[in-house]
C-alpha cells in the first residue's frame, strides 16, 4: 500500500513538473521571439563577492576597510582622507565583502557610491 502511494505521488509530481515547463505549456511555440520576456542581465561577480568569515570589532573606517579588502583584490576606495577616523559598526559572520562593508557602514554618514566587480568606493553623504 505504501509503495502504491509513493508511486502515485511520483506520477503526480512528474505531471506537475512537465506542465510547468514552457515547452509543455505551449508558450515557447506560440510566442513570437520579440514577445518573449527579456532575460534579466546577469550581474558580473568579482573579488568583492567572495564570502569570508569576519569577526571585526567596531573601529575606525580605515582599519575595517583594510581588514575587509586585505589580500583579496577587492579594492575599497575612499578619496576623502577625512573618512579614515569615522567609527563604523562591528562585522561578524560569513559574508561577502560587499555585505561586510554595508554592515560596517550601517548607521553612519558613509555610503557606497560606486561598485564594480572588484571595487567599492565610499563617500560621505551629507545629511539633509
N, C-alpha and C positions, 0 to 999 in steps of 0.2 A: 504494500500500500504506500509506504514511504517513497519507494523508487518510482512509482507511478506519479506521485505528487511532484517529485523533483523533475521528472521528465516533462510533465505538463508545464511546470514553471519555466523550464528552459525553453520550451517551444514558444510560450508567450513572450519571453524576453527576446528571443531571436526575432519574432514577428515585430515587436516594438522597435528593435534596432534597425531592422530592414526598412520599416516605414519612416524612420527618422532621417534616412539618408536622402540627399537631394535627387539622386538618380531614381530612387524608388518612388518618390512622390511626384515625379514628372516635372519638377521645376527647372532642371538643367536643360531639358529638351524644349520646353515651351517658351522660355525667356530668351529674348534677343541679347547678345553679349553686352550691348550698351545699357540694357535694363537691369543687368545683374548688379547686385550690391557690390560696391567697391571694397576691395581688401584694405584693411587698415594698414597704414605704413608701419613697418617694423622699426622698432627703436634699436639703434645700434648700441650694443653693450660694450663697455670698455673696462679699463682697470679700476674705475671707480665703482664698479658694480660687483666686485668680488666680496664675498662675505668673510668676516673676521670676527673673532670673539674679543669684545672690548671690556675693560674694567678701568675706565678713566675717571678720576675724581673731578669734581667741579674745580676748575682752574682757569688760568688766563687763556684767551683765544689762541695765541701763537703756540703755546705748548700743546693744546688739544689738536690744533690743525697739523702740527708736526707729527704727533702720535698717530693720527688717522692716516696721513699720507706717507708715512715713513716706509721707505724701501718697496713701494708698490708701483710707482709710475703714475699714480693718481695725484695730479698736481692741484693744490689748493692755493689760489692766487688771492692776495689781498693788497691791492695797490696803495691803500691808505695805511701808513705805518702807525697811525694812532689807534688802530684796531687791536694792536698786539696786546694791550693791557686790559681789554674788555673781559670781564668774567663771564664764563659760559657754564652750561649745565654739565653734570656728570653723564658719562656714556657707559652703559653696561648692557651686555648681551651680545648675541650673534646677529650682526647687522652688516649691510653693505656699507661702503664708505660714504655713499650719498645719504643713507639713512642715519648713519652715525653723526655726520655733520649737521643734519637737520635737527636731531635730538639735542646736540650741543648748543645750537643757536636758538632753540625754543625759549621764548620769554625775554630775548634780548632785542636790541635795535639792529642786529646784524641779520642779513638775508643773503641767500644765494641768488646772485643776479645773472649769472651766465653758467651754462652747463654744456659740456661736450662729453664724449665717451671717456676721456682721460683728464678732464679739467673741470674744476668748480671755482668760480670767482665769487668772493664775498665782499659785500659793501655795507656801509651803514645807511639805513633807510631813515630819513628824517621823520620825526613824529609830527603829525598834523594837529 
